[in-house]
Amino acid sequence: MELLNAAIEVFLEKGYERTLMVDISDRAGCSKGTLYSYFTNKQDLFCESVLAATDTQVQGTFEEIDSLTTGIAQLLQNFGRSVLRTLYAPRFQAIRRLVFSISDKELAKTVYDLSVRTNQDTASMLLSAAMGNGQLRSANSQVAASHFIGLLESELLLKFLLHALDADTLKDIDAIADRAVAVFCDSYAI
């Protein structure tokens, strides 16, 4: 884990393209040989370090959803607030910017498959269960998950991408999530 922490710090400071394996081994206080004994190349180390840096926060979001006994609107509201708080926490924003800056398309796809798609699949399973329980109308749960996540980020993503996101906007993160949930529930209600 120390190697992954050192790696993400160096990647955040220098960016993916300018980071060398020796930079990471120096930061971790190990030899390049040790680093290569754990990771085949910089791409593998990047993926693992990004996943390690974000996984705990993301898993905490999904662990909050322990059952569908709560009304679906309240469940989605709690989930949406948690997702936005996670995505727009300062460190998570920095990691997202790092990932968005990757020019290596294969690496970007790998990060997408291992992180974004996996989390979207989990959201899809949640929505599928709600559809199966009659809490939402029956629909393609993957599409519904895309709609839900898109709605959650609809007020924030462009501002984030254009570095125009301010502290005042982030103070309203719960209200932003609540508005997204209201629109989603209006579309998928029975």
N, C-alpha and C positions, 0 to 999 in steps of 0.2 A: 504494500500500500504506500510505503514511503516513496518508492520509485514513481508510482502514479501521481502522487501529490507533487513531487518535484517536477514531473513532466508537465502537468497542467499549468503549473506556475510559469515555467519557461515558455510554454506555448502561448499563454496569455500575455506575457511580456514581449515576446519577439514575433509572435505570429507563427503559423505553421510553416510557411515557406522558408523563413529565415532561421528556424530552429535546427540545430544540428544535434545528433545523438550525443556528442561530446559535451554540449551545453547541459544536457539533462544528466549525464553521468557525473559531471562536475557538481551540479546542484544537489544531486542525491548522495554525493560522497562515495561513489563507487567507480569501478573501472568500466570502460566501454564494453569489455568482454562480459562482465557481469550483466550489464544492460542487455546485450545481445543474447545472453543465455536465457533471458525471460521473454524477449520480444524479437521477432524476426527482423523487423525493420521499423522505420519511423511511423509508417502508416498504422501498423498494428499497435504501436505504443500510443499513438494519437487516439485511436478508437477506444482503447482500453482506458486511457486517462480521462477522456470526455465522459465515457459511460460511468466510470467510478465517481467522477465529480458531480454528475447529475442524478445518478441512480437512486441514491439515498433520499434526495428531495422528492423525486418523482414517485418512488415507492411509498413514501409517507402520504402522498396525495391519494394514492389508490387504496392504501390500508384504511383510510378513514371511511371507506365505503364497505361496511361490514354486512349490511343486509339491505334488502329492499322493503323492509317493513315500514320504513318511513314513507310518507307520501313522495311520489316521484319528483314533484316540483321542489320540495325541501331537499331531497337527496341531491338533485342536480344543482341546486343553489349552493349547498355545502361543497360539493365537488367542484363546481365552477369557480367559486371563491378560492378554494385551495389551489386549483390549477393556475389561476392568474397570479396569486401570491407567489407561487413557485417560479413561474416563467419570468416574472418581472422583479424578482429579488435581484439586487445588484450583481452578485456573483454569477447567477444564472444568466443574466443579461450579457455579461462579459463572455461567458462560454458560448452563448448563442451567436454573438457577433463573431467570435473566433471561428465557429463552424460555418457561418455564412460566408466567411472570407476565403474559404478553401477553393482553389481553382482546379484541383484534381477531382474530376467528375466521378471517378470510380470510388475514391475515398468518401466523397460527399454522399454517394448512394449507399455505401456501407454504413455510414453513420445514420443515415435515414432509416435503413432497414433494421439496424440494431436498436435504435432508440425511438425515433418518431413513430415508425410503423408499429413497433411493439406496444407503445403506449396507446396508439390509436386502436389497436386490436383489443386492448383491455377496456377502453371506453366502449368499443363496439359490443363486447360481451356484456357489459353493464346494461347498455341500451337494449340488447337482445333479450336479456332476462326481464327487463321492464316490459318489453313488448309481449313476451310469453306470459307474463302475469296479468296482462290486460291493463297495465298502467300507461302504456303508450300504444298508438295505433301500429299495426303491423307494417313493417317497411324493411328495406335493406339496412341492416344495422351498421354496416361499414359506411354507407352514404350518410346515415343519420349521425354517426360519430364525426364524420368530416364536417357536416353542417354545424354540429354542436361546437366543435373546437373552433371552426371558422367564426361562428357568432361570438364566442368568448373573446377572441382576439380582434374582432372587427373594429373596435374603438381605439386599439392600442398599436397594432402591428405596423401600420405605415408610419406612425410617429416614432416607433422604436427603430425601424429600418432607416429612417431619415434623421435620426439623432435629435428628434424634436419632442421626445417624451420628457415631461417635466414632473417635478415632485407633486405639484397640485393634482395632476391627472392621476398619479398613483395613489393619492389619498382616497380617491373615489373607486378603488379597485373592486370593492364589494358591490357597490351600486352598478358598476359596469357588468360584473358577472350576473347580477340579478336581472338586469335588462336583457342580457343575452339568453338567460334561462327562460324568461317570459316569452320572448320571441320563439325560442325553440319549442316550448310547451304549446304555444298557440298553433304551431305547425304540426306537431306530432301528437297532440291530445286526441283522445278517443271521442 
